[in-house]
Amino acid sequence: MVAVVFGGPSLEGIDLSGRNVTVLPPASLGDLLRVLRELRPDAVGLLDCELPFRALPTWHKEILTALDRGIPVVGAAAVGAHRAAELTPQGMEGVGDIFRRVASGELERDDEVLCDWEVTPEGIRHLSLPLVTMRDALAAAREGGLLSGESAGLLTTLAEALYWRERTWEALLEAGRKAGLSAEELDTFRGWLPQAPDPVRSDAEALLLRLEELAAGAKADERRKAPAGPSKGISSLFKSLDQRDRPVSSATGPLRQRCIGDLVTFAHPEADDLNGRALNRKLSLLLASLWDLSPTEEEIDRERRRLRRRFGLKSDEDLSRWMTENDLDEEEFSRLLGDEALLHRLHRWFMQGRIHAKNTGAILDELKLRGGYAEWKGKAARREALLRENEDLLREERRKAFSTSFMHLVRDHLRAEGIPWHGALVPDVLPETGMEIPDLLDELLASRTTRLLLERTMSAATGVRDENTSL
């Protein structure tokens, strides 16, 4: 059972020991999406969001995503009460008196629950108070005879006029003195304040109790199987939020993905190539989407094996560690493998029917744009000249190949030179290059013959040195 609550100033003074609830800092844009992926909670509570001048608050669609996954979301006390009042028709639950008053329209101002605070080594310290806290304390003081009806009304008006970041009892009492209220009456009220009702604290405690009830009755196994990302059919704007503003864990705390992406875009030595390849990848996936293509389980399994070979992930523990390092949960990992499967299917489709052209034009165009064409042209020219000068050896190697298994030739080449295909097996790559078995056989024989000639040259040179040494 996992219950989480985003809370800060609303939890001040509440004993959290013994609570079966994970307390997280006040939420900002994307934090709820991160928690859905990383913690897979059974219930979520929303009390406080980050302050407007620090960050954007939790977006409504983040809450809708949680609700769509069958995860109850409860709001109270502060921003949570407003969100609950707005999203009650969509299934969000509100608890407490503040929620009831917001939902009924009794409390209309946004700053009714807004306050300023700072984080200290001892915890969160209030720098100002919510208007609703002052409003209820003044009403209770009037009912208790500590303030006259006229004084309580004037102080309420003065409290409403204070800027929310400067709304403190000291500021309000000073405004009351300047307005001509009795110093004795104000001092009496000040002495009573420690006993004043605190609607925010009361509602926060009610939310914690409700969270524990919901989480205790949750069908955790079913909920954890539900996907944690944005729902299908969600807007492109929200998908952008999930990809760009959703935080991921780091050694220094939550880090928004845009911080990584923007740094790579402007600082990575291969940023231009990375960006170009990333855009080409997205364009290809767009084509797959337009054609309504979807990967098969067999294709996804093939991509999983390919990725494990590419990064040397021999055990399940290695794979799990790699996924953690790359901020991939099971759902995102499956999506990534599915994308790779579709791209390779499109590559194979594109090469069909191009038996004569193969990938020659495409790969040479790319090589020219990367600046390596002249270098590899020179290498190819030198190899062709060497083979022409040693046609007898090439014919002999070709004759031997007729009595040698194809896979033996492949293994021999792998041991000697390797194949830079990022973990892919030969049968997987050939259809995407347009090469067929005879083409690959010609390349293997040419490479083997060249290798033998270079070995002979090196042996001859070593023999000459040895003779000179003996003389």
C-alpha positions in Angstrom: 0.0 0.0 0.0 1.4 3.3 -1.1 -0.3 6.6 -0.2 1.4 9.9 -1.0 0.6 13.5 -0.1 2.0 16.7 -1.5 2.2 18.9 1.6 4.2 21.8 3.0 2.8 24.6 5.1 -0.6 22.9 5.6 1.2 20.1 7.5 2.9 22.5 10.0 2.3 21.4 13.5 0.8 18.0 12.6 2.5 14.9 14.1 3.2 12.6 11.1 4.8 9.8 13.1 3.0 6.6 12.7 1.2 7.8 9.6 1.2 5.3 6.7 1.6 8.1 4.2 4.6 9.3 2.2 4.9 13.0 2.5 6.3 14.8 -0.5 7.2 18.6 -0.9 4.6 21.0 -2.3 3.8 20.0 -5.9 4.8 21.8 -9.0 4.1 21.2 -12.7 5.0 17.6 -13.6 5.6 16.3 -10.1 2.4 14.2 -10.0 3.3 12.6 -13.3 6.7 11.7 -11.9 5.2 10.1 -8.8 2.7 8.1 -10.9 5.6 6.5 -12.8 8.1 6.1 -9.9 5.9 5.2 -6.9 2.7 3.8 -8.5 0.7 5.1 -5.6 -2.6 3.6 -4.4 -3.9 7.0 -3.4 -2.7 10.6 -3.8 -3.4 13.6 -1.6 -2.9 17.2 -2.7 -2.6 19.9 -0.1 0.0 22.4 -1.2 1.6 23.4 -4.5 4.7 25.4 -5.1 4.2 29.2 -4.9 3.4 31.1 -8.1 6.6 33.1 -8.2 8.6 29.9 -7.8 7.0 27.4 -10.2 3.8 26.5 -11.9 1.3 24.4 -9.8 0.0 21.0 -10.6 -1.9 21.0 -13.9 -5.5 19.7 -13.9 -4.7 17.1 -16.5 -2.1 15.5 -14.3 -4.8 14.8 -11.8 -7.1 13.6 -14.6 -4.3 11.2 -15.6 -4.2 9.7 -12.1 -8.0 9.4 -12.0 -7.9 7.7 -15.4 -5.5 5.1 -14.0 -8.0 4.3 -11.2 -5.9 6.1 -8.6 -8.1 8.2 -6.2 -6.9 11.8 -5.7 -8.1 13.8 -2.7 -7.7 17.5 -2.2 -8.0 19.7 0.9 -6.9 22.7 2.9 -5.0 24.8 0.4 -4.6 24.5 -3.4 -5.9 20.9 -3.1 -9.3 22.3 -2.0 -9.5 24.5 -5.1 -8.4 21.6 -7.4 -11.0 19.3 -5.8 -13.8 21.8 -6.2 -12.9 22.2 -9.9 -12.5 18.5 -10.6 -15.2 17.0 -8.5 -17.3 16.2 -11.6 -14.3 14.3 -13.0 -13.9 12.2 -9.9 -11.5 14.1 -7.6 -12.5 14.0 -4.0 -12.5 16.9 -1.6 -12.5 16.8 2.2 -12.8 19.3 4.9 -14.5 22.6 5.6 -12.4 24.7 3.3 -13.2 22.4 0.3 -16.9 22.6 1.2 -16.8 26.4 1.3 -14.9 26.7 -1.9 -17.2 24.3 -3.7 -20.3 26.2 -2.5 -18.9 29.5 -3.6 -18.6 30.9 -0.1 -14.9 31.4 -0.6 -14.2 32.9 -4.0 -10.8 34.5 -3.8 -7.7 32.5 -4.8 -5.7 33.9 -2.0 -8.1 32.5 0.6 -5.7 29.6 1.0 -2.5 31.2 -0.3 0.5 31.8 2.0 4.2 32.4 1.8 6.7 30.1 3.5 10.4 29.2 3.6 12.2 25.9 4.1 14.5 25.8 7.1 16.6 23.0 8.7 13.8 22.6 11.2 11.1 22.4 8.6 8.7 24.8 6.8 8.2 28.2 8.4 5.2 30.4 7.6 6.1 33.9 6.3 2.4 34.8 5.9 -1.0 33.3 6.6 -3.9 32.2 4.4 -6.8 34.6 4.4 -9.2 31.9 5.4 -7.2 31.3 8.6 -7.5 35.0 9.6 -11.1 35.1 8.6 -12.0 32.1 10.8 -10.0 33.3 13.7 -11.7 36.8 13.6 -15.1 35.1 13.4 -14.3 32.9 16.4 -13.0 35.9 18.4 -16.2 37.8 17.6 -18.4 34.9 18.7 -16.3 34.5 21.9 -16.7 38.1 22.8 -13.0 39.0 22.4 -13.7 41.4 19.5 -16.8 43.5 18.9 -18.7 42.8 15.8 -17.5 46.2 14.4 -13.9 45.5 15.2 -14.0 42.0 13.8 -15.6 43.3 10.6 -13.0 46.0 10.1 -10.1 43.6 10.7 -11.6 41.2 8.2 -11.8 44.0 5.6 -8.2 45.0 6.4 -7.0 41.4 6.1 -8.6 41.1 2.7 -6.8 44.3 1.6 -3.3 43.0 2.6 -1.0 41.6 -0.1 -0.9 37.8 0.4 2.8 37.6 1.0 2.5 40.3 3.7 -0.5 38.9 5.4 0.6 38.3 9.0 -1.0 39.0 12.4 1.5 41.7 13.1 0.7 43.5 9.9 -3.0 43.1 10.5 -2.9 44.4 14.1 -0.7 47.3 13.0 -3.3 48.2 10.4 -6.0 47.9 13.1 -4.2 50.3 15.3 -3.8 52.8 12.5 -7.5 52.4 11.8 -8.3 53.5 15.4 -9.2 50.2 17.0 -8.7 50.0 20.8 -5.1 48.9 21.8 -6.6 47.0 24.7 -9.0 45.0 22.5 -6.2 44.2 20.0 -3.8 43.1 22.8 -6.6 40.8 24.2 -7.1 39.3 20.7 -3.3 38.9 20.3 -3.1 36.9 23.6 -5.9 34.6 22.5 -4.5 33.8 19.0 -2.6 30.6 20.1 -6.0 29.1 20.8 -7.6 30.3 17.6 -9.1 27.6 15.3 -6.9 26.6 12.3 -9.1 25.4 9.5 -6.1 24.5 7.3 -4.6 22.2 9.9 -8.0 20.5 10.6 -8.6 19.9 6.9 -5.1 18.5 6.4 -5.6 16.0 9.2 -8.9 15.0 7.7 -7.1 14.4 4.3 -4.4 12.2 5.9 -7.1 10.1 7.5 -9.0 9.8 4.2 -5.8 8.8 2.4 -5.1 6.0 4.8 -8.6 4.7 4.4 -8.4 4.8 0.6 -5.0 3.2 0.3 -5.9 0.4 2.8 -8.8 -0.6 0.6 -7.0 -0.2 -2.7 -6.4 -3.1 -5.1 -2.8 -2.5 -5.3 -1.9 -5.4 -7.6 -4.4 -4.3 -10.2 -3.4 -0.7 -10.0 0.3 -1.3 -10.4 -0.4 -3.1 -13.6 -2.1 0.0 -15.1 0.1 2.2 -17.3 1.5 5.3 -15.6 1.9 7.6 -18.6 -0.5 9.9 -20.2 -3.8 8.4 -21.4 -4.3 7.6 -25.1 -6.0 10.4 -26.9 -4.5 13.0 -24.5 -3.6 16.3 -26.1 -0.2 16.9 -27.7 0.4 19.8 -25.3 0.0 17.4 -22.3 2.3 14.9 -24.0 4.9 17.7 -24.3 4.5 18.3 -20.6 5.1 14.7 -19.8 8.2 14.6 -22.0 9.7 18.0 -21.2 8.5 19.2 -17.7 8.1 15.9 -15.9 11.0 15.6 -13.4 13.2 12.6 -13.1 15.3 11.6 -10.1 19.0 12.7 -9.9 21.8 12.8 -7.4 20.8 16.4 -6.5 17.1 15.9 -6.4 14.3 16.0 -9.0 15.4 17.3 -12.4 13.2 18.4 -15.2 13.9 16.6 -18.4 14.1 19.8 -20.3 17.2 20.7 -18.3 18.9 17.6 -19.7 17.6 18.1 -23.2 18.5 21.8 -23.4 22.0 21.2 -22.1 22.6 18.4 -24.7 21.2 20.6 -27.5 23.6 23.4 -26.8 26.7 21.7 -25.3 27.0 18.1 -26.6 29.9 17.8 -29.1 27.6 15.9 -31.5 24.5 18.0 -30.8 23.7 18.7 -34.4 23.9 15.1 -35.4 21.9 14.0 -32.4 19.2 16.5 -33.2 19.0 15.6 -36.8 18.8 11.8 -36.1 16.2 12.5 -33.4 14.0 14.4 -35.8 14.4 11.8 -38.6 13.4 9.2 -36.0 10.2 11.2 -35.1 9.3 11.7 -38.8 9.7 7.9 -39.4 7.5 7.2 -36.4 4.9 9.7 -37.7 4.8 7.7 -40.9 4.2 4.5 -38.9 1.4 6.2 -37.0 -0.2 7.5 -40.2 -0.2 3.9 -41.5 -1.5 2.6 -38.2 1.4 0.3 -37.7 2.0 -1.4 -34.4 4.9 -3.7 -33.4 4.3 -7.4 -32.7 5.5 -9.1 -29.6 8.1 -11.0 -31.6 9.5 -7.8 -33.0 9.7 -6.2 -29.5 11.4 -9.3 -28.1 13.9 -9.1 -31.0 14.6 -5.5 -30.1 15.1 -6.3 -26.5 17.7 -8.9 -27.3 19.4 -6.5 -29.7 19.6 -3.8 -27.1 21.0 -6.2 -24.5 23.7 -7.3 -26.9 24.5 -3.7 -27.8 25.1 -2.5 -24.2 26.4 -5.9 -22.8 23.4 -6.4 -20.5 23.9 -10.0 -19.8 21.7 -10.4 -16.7 18.3 -9.1 -15.7 20.0 -7.1 -13.0 22.2 -5.4 -15.6 19.1 -4.6 -17.7 17.2 -3.2 -14.6 20.2 -1.1 -13.7 20.4 0.3 -17.2 16.7 1.1 -17.2 17.1 3.0 -13.9 20.1 4.9 -15.2 18.1 6.0 -18.3 14.9 6.8 -16.3 12.8 4.1 -18.0 10.0 2.2 -16.3 8.6 -0.9 -17.9 6.0 1.1 -19.8 8.5 3.5 -21.3 11.0 0.7 -22.0 8.3 -1.2 -23.9 7.4 2.0 -25.8 11.0 2.5 -26.8 11.4 -1.1 -28.0 8.2 -0.8 -29.9 9.5 2.4 -31.6 12.7 0.6 -32.6 10.8 -2.3 -34.0 8.6 0.0 -36.2 11.7 1.8 -37.4 13.4 -1.4 -38.4 10.3 -2.6 -40.1 10.1 0.6 -42.1 13.8 0.2 -43.1 13.1 -3.3 -44.4 10.0 -2.1 -46.2 11.9 0.7 -47.9 14.7 -1.6 -49.1 12.3 -4.1 -50.7 12.4 -3.8 -54.4 15.7 -2.0 -54.4 17.8 -5.0 -55.2 19.9 -3.1 -57.7 20.3 0.2 -55.9 20.5 -1.2 -52.4 21.5 1.4 -49.8 24.4 2.8 -51.8 23.0 6.2 -52.6 21.5 6.8 -49.2 24.6 5.8 -47.2 27.0 7.8 -49.5 24.8 10.9 -49.2 24.9 10.6 -45.4 28.7 10.0 -45.5 29.2 13.2 -47.6 27.2 15.3 -45.2 29.2 13.9 -42.2 32.5 14.7 -43.9 33.9 11.2 -44.2 33.3 10.5 -47.9 36.8 11.3 -49.1 38.4 9.2 -46.4 36.4 6.1 -47.1 36.6 6.5 -50.9 40.4 6.4 -50.5 40.2 3.2 -48.4 37.9 1.5 -50.9 40.3 2.5 -53.8 43.3 1.1 -52.1 41.6 -2.1 -51.3 40.3 -2.6 -54.8 43.8 -1.9 -56.2 45.3 -4.5 -53.8 42.7 -7.1 -54.9 43.3 -6.5 -58.6 47.0 -7.0 -58.0 46.3 -10.3 -56.2 43.5 -11.8 -58.2 44.9 -15.3 -57.8 44.6 -15.2 -54.0 41.1 -13.8 -54.2 40.1 -16.7 -56.6 41.7 -19.2 -54.2 39.8 -17.8 -51.2 36.6 -17.9 -53.2 37.2 -21.5 -54.1 37.7 -22.3 -50.4 34.5 -20.6 -49.5 32.5 -23.2 -51.5 33.5 -25.8 -48.9 33.2 -23.6 -45.9 30.0 -22.8 -44.1 28.7 -19.3 -44.4 28.5 -18.8 -40.6 32.1 -19.9 -40.2 33.1 -17.1 -42.6 31.0 -14.7 -40.5 32.6 -15.8 -37.2 36.0 -15.5 -38.7 35.3 -11.9 -39.8 33.8 -11.1 -36.4 36.9 -12.4 -34.6 39.2 -10.5 -36.8 37.4 -7.2 -37.5 34.0 -7.2 -35.9 30.8 -5.7 -37.3 29.8 -2.2 -36.1 26.0 -2.9 -36.1 25.2 -2.1 -32.5 24.3 -5.5 -31.2 22.3 -6.6 -34.3 22.6 -10.0 -35.8 23.5 -10.4 -39.4 20.1 -11.7 -40.5 18.5 -8.7 -38.9 20.7 -6.2 -40.6 20.9 -7.5 -44.1 17.3 -6.7 -45.1 17.8 -3.1 -43.9 20.9 -2.5 -46.0 19.5 -4.1 -49.2 22.4 -6.6 -49.2 21.8 -10.2 -49.9 23.8 -13.2 -48.9 25.9 -13.1 -52.2 26.7 -9.5 -51.5 27.8 -10.2 -48.0 29.8 -13.2 -49.1 31.7 -10.9 -51.6 32.5 -8.4 -48.8 33.6 -11.2 -46.4 36.0 -12.6 -49.1 37.4 -9.2 -50.0 38.0 -8.4 -46.4 39.6 -11.8 -45.7 41.9 -11.6 -48.8 43.0 -8.1 -47.8 43.7 -9.2 -44.3 45.8 -12.1 -45.5 47.8 -9.8 -47.8 48.5 -7.4 -45.0 49.6 -10.3 -42.8 52.0 -11.5 -45.5 53.4 -8.0 -45.9 53.9 -7.7 -42.1 55.6 -11.1 -41.9 57.9 -10.3 -44.8 58.9 -7.0 -43.2 59.5 -8.7 -39.8 61.7 -11.4 -41.6 63.8 -8.7 -43.2 64.4 -7.0 -39.9 65.4 -10.4 -38.3 67.9 -11.1 -41.1 69.4 -7.6 -40.7 69.7 -8.2 -37.0 71.5 -11.5 -37.4 74.0 -9.9 -39.8 
